[in-house]
Amino acid sequence: MTTTRSFIPMCIAMAFAIALVLAACPVDAQAQPGKWPEKPVRIVAAGPAGGSADIVAHLLADGLAKELGQPVYAEPKPGAGGVLAVNDLTQAPRDGHTLLVGVSSLVSEIPHIVKLRIDMAKEIKPVVELARGGLAMVAAPTVPAKSFSELVGWVKANPGRVNYASYSAGTMSHVLGLQLNQAAGLDMTHVGYKGSTPALIDLMGGHVPLMFDGMATSLPLIRSGKIKVFAVSTPKRSPMLPDVPTLSELGYPKLEAIAWMGLWVKPDVPAPVQARLREATLKVLAQPAVRERLQEIGFEAGQPRSPEELAQSLGEDFERMGIVLKSIGFKPE
């Protein structure tokens, strides 16, 4: 028969033994960061099905599934310039099983364009730069110029009568035209569209003569000869368009601009999970087949910049956009 007097020391001894066992366990085993992912991983693509973000997200999902040993699937989420996709991510648990693939403009441009209830820079965190690309200055096939210098001369000869399209007002596509007006002494008029597709349709039809567009959407039309291209905004010539000069080499270094596709998480996802995700993603991006596929759709593979470097570049781009848009009195919708 166990008495109360003997039972209490027995409990103390058992508790002490359990404590010793737990103390002997590695800290990682208690926190269990190495077990991530414990279930299928979902990647929300900030854009429509078949769009650039969706294609990159599916490409990444295939690679991560092999690296992580868990199913990974991509799901397109169009609407509100990526805001709906961001909302999807922010409402998910902070366990790293829901990720976001979207362009850098989610943080650097969208807050200037749309009145938001959230601070994008605080709600999402970039983990890896997946792909990058600049903008191309493209033109209708009816534009008479054959070189950038001829194009500038043609615009100057028609002050106030030459329009240029953007895929959305307030974006880099809009701002580059404003900057070129100022730098080259031009008087082009901006025409904002809701997306690249309707703008490119009007460009091919000659309804608008010029446009700054992402290379991913313009490249197929350039290659097929349906539109002309005069310059790119990348720091160096694009391997997809090696014969096309950069705006910098044409004498406009301030028009250098890069847009990148990133992998984003909620900032409060545990650091070990973020580190494991970044490591696996960089391995996927190093694969030649992945890099080739990115070039096929108009991107270069992203650079291995750290999350801190990516956040810094986002802040700089946000400020740059804000200064230009403020100078024309642009207001978010």
C-alpha positions, 0 to 999 in steps of 0.5 A: 500500500502506497502512503501519501508520505511515500507517494510525494517523493515518488512524484518528485523523483519522476518529475526530476527524471522527466526533466533530465530526459527533456534536457538531454533532447536537442533544442532543435527537436523540441522546437522541431524546425527540421520537420518543416514542412509537415504537410503540403505547401501552398504557393499563392501566385499574385496574378491570373492563371497562365500569367508570369507569377503563375508560371514562375510559381508552378516552376518553383513548386515542382522544384521545391516538392523534390527538395522538401519531400512534400507536395507543393502546389501553386494556386493563381490569385488574381485581382487588385494588383496582387492585393488579394493574393497578399490578403490570402497570405496574411490570413494564413497560419504563420507556419510557413506552409502558405507562401506567395510568389509576386512581383516587387511592385507589391511593395514598391508601387502598389501602395502608391496606386491603391489606397490600402488598409495595410502596410505592404512592407510590414505584412510580407517579407521577401525571402528569395529573388526568383526572377528579374527583368527590366522594361522594354521601350516598344513601339507600334510597327507603324512608328517610322523610327529605326533607332532610339535617336530617330525615335527621340527626333520623331517625338520632338517633331510632334510635341504633345501629339505622341502618346505612350501606354503603360500597363497601369497608371502609377507603375514603373511603366508610367514613371519611365515615360515621365522620366524620359520626357524630363531627361530628353526634353520630350512631350509625350502624353501618358495613356494608362491601361489595365494590364499589358494585354489591352495595351499591347493590342492597341500598340500592335493596331497602331492606336497608341505608338509607344509603351514601356512594358515588361519583357515577359509580355513583350518578348513574344511580340518582339520576336514575331516582329509584331512590335518594335523595340528600341531600348531596355531598362536593365543595367546590362543588355538582356540576353533575350535581346542582346542587340537592343541597347540599354537606356543607360548606354543611350545616355539615360542612366537615371532610367535604369529600372529592374522589376523582380519576382520574389518568394514572400512569407509572413514576417513572423514565420519562424526563422529556421523555416525561412532559412530552410525555405531559402536554401531549398529555393536557391537550389531550385534556381541553380538548376540549368533547366529552371534558368532556361525556362525562365529565359523562355518566358522573358526573365533572367534567374534572380540574384542571390541577394539576402532578404535584408538586401531585397528589403532595402531595394524595395524601400529605395524603389518605393521612395523613387516612385513616390518622388516622381508621382508626387511631382505630377500630383498623382493620387492613389485610387 
